Structure formats: C-alpha cells, structure tokens
Amino acid sequence: MASAADVLLLENGDLETITRGRLARGQLLVKGGRIAALGKRVAAPRGAKRFDLKGAFVTPGLIDAHSHVGMMEDGVPGDGDYNESTDAMTPDVMALDAFRTSDVALREAAESGVTAAFIMPGSANVIGGLCAIVKTFGLRYADYIVNAEAGFKMALGENPKRTHGGKGKRPGTRMGIAAMIRQVFADAEAYAQKRTKLKKGDPAAPDLKLESVARMLAGKLTCRCHAHRGFDMLAFMRIADRYKFRYVFEHATEALEVMDELAARKIPIAFGPTFGSRGKIETQSKAWSTPAAAAKAGVLCAITGDHSVTPLRHLCVYAALAVRAGLSNADALKTITINPAKILGVEHRLGSLEPGKDADLVVWPGDPLDIRNAPTRVMIGGRWVDEYPVPTPALYRK
C-alpha cells in the first residue's frame, strides 16, 4: 500500500496548475505527502514509483468553501449536529466536535475529486460557532484536520428569525438580529480591553463566548456571514464598517444587487447552493450568472454546494453550470480550487499545483467541467484514495 512517505513520479500528464497555467505532458514529483517539484522534466530519486498518466488531465483537489459534511451523516438525518438551536448566540461551540469521519459522503466526495471542505455550524443562530477545514479522506482522524478553528459563523435573515422568533424568543425580526450583533460586538470589545489590562496571573476566568467573538473582531478568525438578501448584506456591512474585521458572505443569493459594494470593500462570497428548487423567499433570485458577474467585478468568489443541501460530490457540476451562464472555464476552475483556498486562508497549502503544497490532486480523462468526465484517480496527502477501499478501525482513532 502507498503511504505519504513514498516518493511518486507522475508523468506524461497535462497539469492544470490553476495559478501558473497548464503544463502539457509534464511531470509531478510527490514526496512526503507534498508536491516536491513539477515541470517538463523533474529529477526523481532512484526507486521512485512511476505512474504514466497517458495524457490525462490533472488538477489540484477541489475545495468546497461551505459545507456541513460529517456533521450529519448521509442516510442518518435524525442524528444531525450542525445547529445548536437552543440559543441564538452560541459562539463557543465548535463544528469539529460534531465531525464524524464515518459519513459516507466524505468518501463519495473524495472519489469525486473533492479533497477538502470547510465545515461549519448551521444558520439557525445569529452566531453559530467556530468552523473547521477538513480533508475528505485519511487513515487516522488527525489526517482529516487541516485547521480546527478556521472561521466564525454568523447568520442574518430568515433562518434565525424563524428558529427563535417562532419560539417567542429574540430575534423575531431583522432589527432584532442587528441589535443582538451590535450588543455582542460591544460586549466582546469591552471584554477584550478588560482582559488586556489584567495583570499576569490574574485568576479571572475567560468568558468562552466573548472570547470567540473578541478573536474574530481582532482578525484572528474570519467571520463567515450567512446572508442571502442584498439588504441583509448591506446591514452587516454597516455594522462591520465600525470594526474592520475580515468577513465573507455565505450564499450571497442577491449579490448582483450589491456587487459594487462587495467590490469596493473587497468582500469575498461563497456562492450557492444554486442547484435545485427555490425553497424559501430568500432564494427567489438565485441565478447562475452571479459567479460571472463577480469575476467581472473583481470579487473573489467560490462556488459551494452547501452539503447536505446539495451533494458535495457534485461540486464540479455546479461550476459547470456557472460556465453555461457565462463564467469562463478558467474562472470556473478557480471557484472550486484556488478561490476557496484563498477564502479559507490555506492557499499556501491547497488550491493549486505548486511545489510545497499538499499532494491533493485529481486525474481526469478530460475537461473536469464536462460533467461526463469522472476522476480516474484521486490523491489526498500523497495517497491514492482507491488503494484504501475499506475503512479500518484506525480511521476513527484520534
């Protein structure tokens, strides 16, 4: 069996690097689970395992920038753990505490070329909690974890209104949501100022809820704000302008209405899910033309399936539908590779074929945006996924 410590030489493939163009009939060297070199000819040590790609197309592993995979197993809907809906404010909960590697959707995603995903609490709460970046395949639990605390989930609009207002609790309106955000931001700011004044060794215990909010306001966590409607995004921008923290809009269904504001503030969007029916008022205006408009405006855009709303394994299909609506092939591939890597802050490890990055790559028989093409092989962390057909007990070991 292959291991991440093996040295592998992939040759005679068309390498789509994403960031440095396409290298025809090139070679790629994998060592220690990372890309060691690539080019027309690379020096491989004696004993390296050689793989003739026979002209196949190679891309970096695909990345979904917004997912709940592993937090509710496919086929087991009664045991979902992605919404702690008992409280509108849960900044202290962590998505990783609900992540289970036994979810069959992870393996299906890996075999479909999706090698990493950003998992987060759902949108039932104004503040949902801490998010994580995970791989979709590994031999040990630790292999899955890229970053255990990679973002801070918030939500505006219909979902928190319905979840809590329906119980007679705050928030029942968008005004209530905005007021709660302003209050918790003010509390966290005061808390952070007080903490900095405490002398070393002071016994005062941290407030884990305000600690998370304060970290986000200080720029240590990127805020991931669920907002479909244009006026919700504008409301959040008004609040955020006071604090200057980093944030991304999730879904951004009506981004076309506020694209100039997004561009001016350089706010990225994780767009989708757009495949499927319009299930609520906030999704009435969803359109596949949004990614093309974002590219034209210079807004960093990732396309997401929002698993399990739409299956993670079909991420390439969603990007292909954006091409049909006017997005270029090159930009479409970026929306599921380097763009989400940048949004997640892991472009130094993932999202393109470059020396030093994780050896997460996908071998295709042709254009990956031709939905008739399925991956022939997938590598994650220097391991060919198809060489590990049956999960073992080690999979669940922490």
C-alpha positions as CSV (number, residue, x, y, z in Angstrom):
1,M,0.0,0.0,0.0
2,A,1.1,3.5,-0.8
3,S,2.0,5.9,2.1
4,A,2.5,9.6,2.3
5,A,6.2,8.9,2.8
6,D,6.6,7.3,-0.6
7,V,8.2,9.2,-3.5
8,L,5.9,9.1,-6.5
9,L,6.6,10.4,-10.0
10,L,3.5,11.2,-12.2
11,E,4.5,11.7,-15.8
12,N,3.0,12.3,-19.2
13,G,0.0,14.3,-18.0
14,D,-1.4,17.7,-18.7
15,L,-1.0,19.6,-15.5
16,E,-3.6,22.3,-14.8
17,T,-1.7,24.3,-12.1
18,I,-4.5,26.9,-11.8
19,T,-2.1,29.7,-10.8
20,R,0.7,29.1,-13.4
21,G,-1.1,27.9,-16.4
22,R,-1.3,24.5,-18.0
23,L,1.8,22.3,-18.4
24,A,1.4,19.9,-21.3
25,R,2.9,16.4,-20.9
26,G,4.6,17.4,-17.7
27,Q,5.9,15.5,-14.7
28,L,5.0,16.0,-11.0
29,L,7.0,14.6,-8.1
30,V,5.3,13.8,-4.8
31,K,7.4,13.3,-1.6
32,G,6.3,13.1,2.0
33,G,2.7,13.8,1.1
34,R,3.6,17.1,-0.7
35,I,4.3,18.3,-4.2
36,A,8.1,18.3,-4.4
37,A,8.5,19.5,-8.0
38,L,6.8,19.8,-11.3
39,G,7.9,20.7,-14.8
40,K,8.6,19.2,-18.2
41,R,11.3,17.1,-16.6
42,V,12.0,16.8,-12.9
43,A,14.7,14.9,-11.1
44,A,13.3,11.9,-9.4
45,P,15.3,9.8,-6.9
46,R,16.1,6.2,-7.7
47,G,13.3,3.9,-6.6
48,A,10.5,6.5,-7.1
49,K,7.2,4.9,-8.1
50,R,6.3,6.0,-11.6
51,F,2.8,6.5,-12.9
52,D,2.2,7.0,-16.6
53,L,-0.8,9.4,-16.8
54,K,-1.1,8.7,-20.6
55,G,-2.1,12.2,-21.4
56,A,-4.7,12.5,-18.7
57,F,-5.7,15.9,-17.3
58,V,-4.5,16.7,-13.7
59,T,-6.0,19.4,-11.4
60,P,-5.5,20.2,-7.7
61,G,-8.1,18.7,-5.4
62,L,-11.4,20.5,-5.4
63,I,-12.4,22.5,-2.3
64,D,-15.9,23.4,-1.1
65,A,-15.8,26.6,0.9
66,H,-19.2,26.0,2.7
67,S,-20.3,22.6,3.9
68,H,-21.8,20.6,6.8
69,V,-20.3,17.2,5.6
70,G,-19.6,14.9,8.5
71,M,-21.8,16.8,10.9
72,M,-24.9,14.9,9.7
73,E,-24.3,11.6,8.1
74,D,-25.9,10.9,4.8
75,G,-28.8,8.5,5.4
76,V,-28.9,9.3,9.1
77,P,-30.8,12.5,9.2
78,G,-32.1,12.0,12.7
79,D,-28.7,12.4,14.2
80,G,-27.6,15.7,12.8
81,D,-25.4,18.0,14.9
82,Y,-24.9,21.2,12.9
83,N,-27.4,23.5,14.7
84,E,-27.2,24.2,18.4
85,S,-30.6,25.9,18.1
86,T,-31.4,26.1,21.8
87,D,-29.8,29.5,21.9
88,A,-29.5,32.3,19.3
89,M,-25.9,33.0,20.5
90,T,-23.5,30.0,20.5
91,P,-20.1,31.4,19.7
92,D,-18.4,28.9,22.0
93,V,-19.4,25.7,20.1
94,M,-17.1,24.1,17.6
95,A,-18.0,22.3,14.3
96,L,-15.2,19.8,14.8
97,D,-16.9,18.4,17.9
98,A,-19.7,17.1,15.7
99,F,-17.4,15.9,12.8
100,R,-17.5,12.1,12.1
101,T,-15.3,10.5,9.6
102,S,-17.8,7.7,9.2
103,D,-20.0,9.9,7.0
104,V,-20.2,8.1,3.6
105,A,-20.5,11.5,1.9
106,L,-16.8,12.1,2.7
107,R,-15.7,9.1,0.8
108,E,-18.0,9.9,-2.1
109,A,-16.6,13.4,-2.2
110,A,-13.1,12.2,-2.2
111,E,-13.7,9.7,-5.1
112,S,-15.4,12.6,-7.0
113,G,-12.3,14.8,-6.7
114,V,-13.4,17.0,-3.7
115,T,-10.5,16.7,-1.3
116,A,-11.2,19.4,1.2
117,A,-14.2,21.2,2.7
118,F,-14.9,24.0,5.2
119,I,-17.4,22.7,7.7
120,M,-19.5,25.0,9.9
121,P,-22.5,25.2,12.3
122,G,-25.7,25.9,10.5
123,S,-27.6,29.1,10.2
124,A,-30.3,28.7,12.8
125,N,-28.5,31.1,15.1
126,V,-27.3,34.7,14.9
127,I,-23.9,33.4,16.0
128,G,-23.4,29.7,15.2
129,G,-19.9,29.0,16.4
130,L,-16.4,28.0,15.2
131,C,-15.7,26.4,11.9
132,A,-13.1,23.9,10.6
133,I,-11.3,22.9,7.4
134,V,-11.1,19.2,6.8
135,K,-9.9,16.7,4.2
136,T,-12.3,14.2,2.9
137,F,-10.0,11.2,3.3
138,G,-7.4,10.0,5.8
139,L,-6.1,6.9,7.6
140,R,-6.3,8.5,11.0
141,Y,-8.6,11.1,12.4
142,A,-5.8,13.6,12.5
143,D,-5.3,13.2,8.8
144,Y,-8.6,14.9,8.2
145,I,-8.0,18.1,10.1
146,V,-6.4,21.0,8.3
147,N,-7.5,23.7,10.7
148,A,-9.7,23.1,13.8
149,E,-10.6,26.8,14.2
150,A,-10.7,28.3,10.8
151,G,-13.7,30.7,10.9
152,F,-16.6,32.2,12.9
153,K,-20.2,31.5,11.7
154,M,-22.9,34.1,11.8
155,A,-26.3,34.4,10.2
156,L,-28.8,37.0,9.2
157,G,-32.3,36.9,7.8
158,E,-34.9,34.2,7.6
159,N,-33.3,31.3,9.4
160,P,-32.5,32.8,12.9
161,K,-35.8,34.7,12.7
162,R,-37.8,31.5,12.1
163,T,-35.9,29.4,14.6
164,H,-36.1,31.7,17.5
165,G,-38.9,34.1,16.7
166,G,-41.1,31.1,16.2
167,K,-40.4,30.1,19.8
168,G,-41.3,33.6,21.0
169,K,-37.7,34.4,21.6
170,R,-35.4,37.1,20.3
171,P,-34.7,37.6,17.4
172,G,-38.0,37.7,15.7
173,T,-37.1,40.4,13.2
174,R,-34.1,41.6,11.2
175,M,-34.0,44.6,13.6
176,G,-33.6,42.1,16.5
177,I,-30.7,40.3,14.7
178,A,-28.8,43.5,14.1
179,A,-29.4,44.7,17.6
180,M,-28.0,41.4,19.0
181,I,-25.0,41.6,16.8
182,R,-24.2,45.2,17.9
183,Q,-24.6,44.3,21.5
184,V,-22.4,41.2,21.4
185,F,-19.7,43.1,19.5
186,A,-19.7,45.9,22.0
187,D,-19.6,43.4,24.9
188,A,-16.7,41.5,23.3
189,E,-14.8,44.7,22.6
190,A,-15.1,45.8,26.3
191,Y,-14.2,42.3,27.4
192,A,-11.0,42.3,25.3
193,Q,-10.0,45.7,26.6
194,K,-10.5,44.4,30.2
195,R,-8.6,41.2,29.6
196,T,-5.5,43.2,28.2
197,K,-5.5,45.2,31.4
198,L,-5.4,42.2,33.7
199,K,-2.1,41.5,35.3
200,K,-0.3,38.3,34.5
201,G,-1.6,35.5,36.7
202,D,-4.9,37.1,37.4
203,P,-7.4,34.4,38.3
204,A,-10.3,35.8,36.3
205,A,-11.7,33.0,34.1
206,P,-12.3,33.7,30.4
207,D,-15.8,34.0,29.0
208,L,-15.6,31.5,26.2
209,K,-18.5,33.1,24.3
210,L,-17.0,36.6,24.4
211,E,-13.5,35.1,23.9
212,S,-14.5,33.8,20.4
213,V,-16.2,37.0,19.4
214,A,-13.2,39.0,20.5
215,R,-10.9,36.8,18.5
216,M,-13.0,37.4,15.4
217,L,-13.1,41.2,16.0
218,A,-9.3,41.2,16.4
219,G,-8.8,39.5,13.0
220,K,-7.8,36.1,14.4
221,L,-10.9,34.4,12.9
222,T,-12.6,35.2,9.6
223,C,-16.3,35.8,10.0
224,R,-18.5,33.7,7.7
225,C,-21.8,35.5,7.5
226,H,-24.9,33.7,6.1
227,A,-26.8,36.3,4.1
228,H,-29.0,35.7,1.1
229,R,-30.6,39.1,0.5
230,G,-29.0,42.3,-0.6
231,F,-30.4,44.4,2.2
232,D,-29.1,41.9,4.8
233,M,-25.6,42.1,3.3
234,L,-25.8,45.9,3.4
235,A,-27.0,45.9,7.1
236,F,-24.0,43.7,8.0
237,M,-21.6,45.9,6.1
238,R,-22.8,48.9,8.1
239,I,-22.1,47.1,11.4
240,A,-18.8,45.7,10.2
241,D,-17.5,49.1,8.9
242,R,-17.3,50.1,12.6
243,Y,-14.9,47.2,13.5
244,K,-12.9,46.5,10.4
245,F,-12.7,42.7,10.8
246,R,-12.4,40.2,7.9
247,Y,-15.6,38.6,6.6
248,V,-17.1,36.5,3.8
249,F,-20.7,36.4,2.7
250,E,-22.2,32.9,2.6
251,H,-24.7,32.1,-0.1
252,A,-25.0,35.8,-1.3
253,T,-28.0,35.0,-3.4
254,E,-28.7,38.6,-4.2
255,A,-25.1,39.6,-4.6
256,L,-25.9,41.1,-8.0
257,E,-27.8,43.9,-6.2
258,V,-24.8,44.9,-4.1
259,M,-21.8,43.8,-6.3
260,D,-20.4,47.3,-6.3
261,E,-20.3,47.4,-2.5
262,L,-18.7,44.0,-2.3
263,A,-16.1,45.1,-4.8
264,A,-15.4,48.3,-3.0
265,R,-14.9,46.6,0.3
266,K,-13.1,43.5,-1.3
267,I,-15.6,41.1,0.4
268,P,-15.4,37.5,-0.9
269,I,-18.5,35.4,-1.4
270,A,-19.1,31.7,-1.1
271,F,-21.9,31.5,-3.6
272,G,-24.6,28.8,-3.6
273,P,-26.2,26.4,-3.4
274,T,-27.9,27.3,-6.7
275,F,-28.7,23.8,-7.9
276,G,-32.2,22.8,-7.0
277,S,-35.5,24.5,-6.3
278,R,-36.2,27.8,-4.6
279,G,-37.1,26.6,-1.2
280,K,-37.7,29.8,0.6
281,I,-38.3,33.5,0.0
282,E,-34.6,34.4,0.3
283,T,-33.7,32.2,-2.7
284,Q,-36.2,33.6,-5.2
285,S,-33.5,35.5,-7.0
286,K,-30.8,32.8,-7.2
287,A,-29.1,32.8,-10.6
288,W,-26.0,31.0,-12.1
289,S,-24.9,34.3,-13.7
290,T,-23.7,35.6,-10.3
291,P,-20.2,34.0,-10.4
292,A,-19.5,35.5,-13.9
293,A,-20.6,39.0,-12.6
294,A,-18.4,38.5,-9.5
295,A,-15.4,37.7,-11.7
296,K,-16.0,40.7,-13.9
297,A,-16.3,43.0,-10.8
298,G,-13.1,41.5,-9.2
299,V,-15.0,39.9,-6.3
300,L,-13.4,36.7,-5.1
301,C,-16.0,34.0,-5.5
302,A,-16.1,30.3,-4.5
303,I,-19.0,28.1,-5.6
304,T,-20.4,25.9,-2.9
305,G,-22.9,23.0,-2.7
306,D,-23.7,23.6,1.0
307,H,-23.8,19.9,1.6
308,S,-26.1,18.3,2.5
309,V,-28.5,20.8,0.8
310,T,-26.9,19.6,-2.4
311,P,-24.3,16.8,-2.5
312,L,-20.7,17.7,-2.1
313,R,-19.6,15.1,-4.6
314,H,-21.2,17.2,-7.5
315,L,-19.1,20.3,-6.9
316,C,-17.7,20.1,-10.4
317,V,-21.3,20.1,-11.8
318,Y,-22.2,23.3,-10.0
319,A,-19.1,25.0,-11.5
320,A,-20.0,23.7,-15.0
321,L,-23.5,25.2,-14.7
322,A,-21.8,28.6,-13.9
323,V,-19.9,28.2,-17.2
324,R,-23.1,27.7,-19.1
325,A,-24.3,31.0,-17.5
326,G,-21.2,33.0,-18.8
327,L,-18.3,32.2,-16.5
328,S,-15.1,31.2,-18.3
329,N,-13.7,27.7,-17.8
330,A,-10.6,29.1,-16.2
331,D,-12.5,31.2,-13.7
332,A,-14.9,28.3,-13.0
333,L,-12.0,26.0,-12.0
334,K,-10.7,28.8,-9.7
335,T,-14.1,28.9,-7.9
336,I,-13.6,25.3,-6.7
337,T,-9.8,25.4,-6.2
338,I,-7.7,28.4,-5.5
339,N,-10.5,30.9,-4.7
340,P,-11.9,28.8,-1.8
341,A,-8.3,28.2,-0.7
342,K,-7.8,31.9,-0.5
343,I,-11.1,32.5,1.3
344,L,-10.1,29.8,3.8
345,G,-6.6,31.2,4.2
346,V,-4.9,28.0,3.1
347,E,-3.7,29.0,-0.3
348,H,-0.2,28.2,0.9
349,R,-1.2,24.5,1.2
350,L,-4.2,23.9,-1.1
351,G,-5.9,25.0,-4.3
352,S,-3.2,24.7,-7.0
353,L,-0.4,22.5,-8.2
354,E,2.8,24.1,-6.8
355,P,5.9,22.8,-5.0
356,G,5.5,22.7,-1.3
357,K,1.7,22.3,-1.4
358,D,-0.2,19.2,-0.2
359,A,-0.3,16.4,-2.8
360,D,-4.0,16.6,-3.2
361,L,-4.7,16.1,-6.9
362,V,-7.3,14.7,-9.3
363,V,-6.6,12.7,-12.5
364,W,-9.3,13.2,-15.2
365,P,-9.9,11.7,-18.6
366,G,-10.7,15.1,-20.0
367,D,-12.1,18.5,-19.0
368,P,-13.4,18.2,-15.4
369,L,-16.1,20.7,-16.3
370,D,-17.5,18.3,-18.8
371,I,-19.9,16.5,-16.4
372,R,-19.5,13.3,-18.4
373,N,-15.9,13.1,-17.1
374,A,-15.4,11.4,-13.7
375,P,-12.0,11.2,-12.0
376,T,-10.0,8.2,-12.8
377,R,-7.8,8.6,-9.7
378,V,-7.7,10.9,-6.7
379,M,-4.7,11.5,-4.4
380,I,-5.0,13.1,-1.0
381,G,-1.9,13.8,1.1
382,G,0.2,11.7,-1.2
383,R,-2.1,8.7,-1.0
384,W,-4.2,7.3,-3.8
385,V,-7.6,7.0,-2.3
386,D,-8.5,3.9,-4.3
387,E,-5.8,1.9,-2.7
388,Y,-7.7,2.1,0.6
389,P,-11.1,0.6,-0.3
390,V,-12.3,-0.5,3.1
391,P,-12.3,1.7,6.2
392,T,-10.4,0.3,9.1
393,P,-10.6,0.9,12.9
394,A,-7.6,3.2,12.6
395,L,-9.9,5.6,10.7
396,Y,-11.7,6.5,13.9
397,R,-8.6,6.8,16.1
398,K,-7.8,10.2,17.4
